[in-house]
């Protein structure tokens, strides 16, 4: 499934339209339409905005694996909060980079 199809699926699940997605992602409504139709290639920061707006990870949107589970940011935040006291600043920054899809 393409990332565009996943975004459309999540929009249907959450009951939001393109205008609402535009507002949540800080991307113009016209651009949202073009990205979802595949008329425009999305940079990573655009994918990050869509993921944040839909409360999923960039990994979920970009992974071609149909079995990839939707993992909300709230779940990730809870895990970090529970273990945050034992993490160094470097480990926290590394986790944030991974969440945003910029870490390997």
Secondary structure, DSSP 8 states (H G I E B T S, - for coil): --HHHHHHHHHHHHT--HHHHHHHHT--HHHHHHHHHTSS---HHHHHHHHHHHT--HHHHH---TT-----HHHHHHHHHHHGGGS-HHHHHHHHHHHTT---
